[in-house]
Amino acid sequence: MDALSYDVSMYALVFFVPTTQLEEVKNALFAKGAGRLGSYEQCSFQVRGEGQFRPLAGSSPFLGGEGVLEKAEEWRVEMIVSKEVVNEVVEALLAAHPYETPAYHLYPVLTKESFDGHS
């Protein structure tokens, strides 16, 4: 069996942000080139939910207090990021996000073009 071969040129960035900073964080990432897809820019998907966390000793939480379980309205935001700007976009996320340790995931996006020219 041949090994699967592909090129990753795009990533899906998923992060969680409180309602009060939703637009500010998205705009910081758009300014670095996130959310561009074909002839479109500022593309994203977002859905509201409830996040929870308990700050540990030595933390500096944006919400809540040390040792207390906190629940907060947050948004799950997804946007596409090209490999050319992925490092700058993640740096912008970490700088613009209000949380001491923002939760985020970065996934490779595979499309038909990812496999073209590979066998």
FENZI-V269507 format. One record per residue. N is the residue number from 1. OMEGA is omega in radians with two decimals (none if undefined). BURIAL is + if it has 16 or more other C-alpha atoms within 10 Angstrom, else -. Layout:
N,OMEGA,BURIAL + N,OMEGA,BURIAL
This chain:
1,3.13,- + 2,3.08,- + 3,3.09,- + 4,-3.12,- + 5,-3.12,- + 6,3.06,+ + 7,3.07,- + 8,3.10,- + 9,-3.12,+ + 10,3.06,+ + 11,2.99,+ + 12,3.09,+ + 13,3.10,+ + 14,3.10,+ + 15,-3.10,+ + 16,-3.03,+ + 17,3.09,+ + 18,-3.09,+ + 19,-3.05,- + 20,-3.12,- + 21,-3.06,- + 22,-3.07,+ + 23,3.13,- + 24,-3.13,- + 25,3.10,+ + 26,-3.12,+ + 27,3.09,+ + 28,-3.14,+ + 29,3.08,+ + 30,-3.13,+ + 31,3.12,- + 32,3.06,+ + 33,3.08,+ + 34,3.06,+ + 35,3.10,+ + 36,-3.12,+ + 37,-3.10,- + 38,-3.13,- + 39,-3.10,- + 40,3.05,- + 41,-3.11,- + 42,3.09,+ + 43,3.07,- + 44,3.02,+ + 45,3.13,- + 46,3.10,- + 47,-3.10,- + 48,3.09,- + 49,3.12,- + 50,3.07,- + 51,3.06,- + 52,3.14,- + 53,3.05,- + 54,3.12,+ + 55,3.12,+ + 56,3.11,- + 57,3.12,- + 58,3.14,- + 59,3.07,- + 60,-3.03,- + 61,3.03,+ + 62,3.11,- + 63,3.03,- + 64,-3.10,- + 65,-3.11,- + 66,3.07,- + 67,-3.10,- + 68,3.11,- + 69,-3.11,- + 70,3.02,- + 71,-3.06,- + 72,3.01,- + 73,3.13,- + 74,3.07,+ + 75,2.96,+ + 76,-3.10,+ + 77,3.09,+ + 78,3.05,+ + 79,3.14,+ + 80,3.14,+ + 81,3.10,+ + 82,-3.11,+ + 83,-3.13,- + 84,-3.08,- + 85,-3.02,- + 86,-3.14,+ + 87,3.13,- + 88,3.14,- + 89,3.12,+ + 90,3.08,+ + 91,3.11,- + 92,3.09,+ + 93,-3.12,+ + 94,3.14,+ + 95,-3.04,- + 96,-3.05,+ + 97,-3.10,+ + 98,-3.08,+ + 99,3.09,+ + 100,3.11,- + 101,-3.12,- + 102,3.04,- + 103,3.08,- + 104,3.11,+ + 105,3.11,- + 106,-3.08,+ + 107,3.00,- + 108,3.10,+ + 109,3.13,+ + 110,3.09,- + 111,3.09,- + 112,-3.13,- + 113,3.13,- + 114,-3.06,- + 115,-3.14,- + 116,3.11,- + 117,3.14,- + 118,3.08,- + 119,none,-
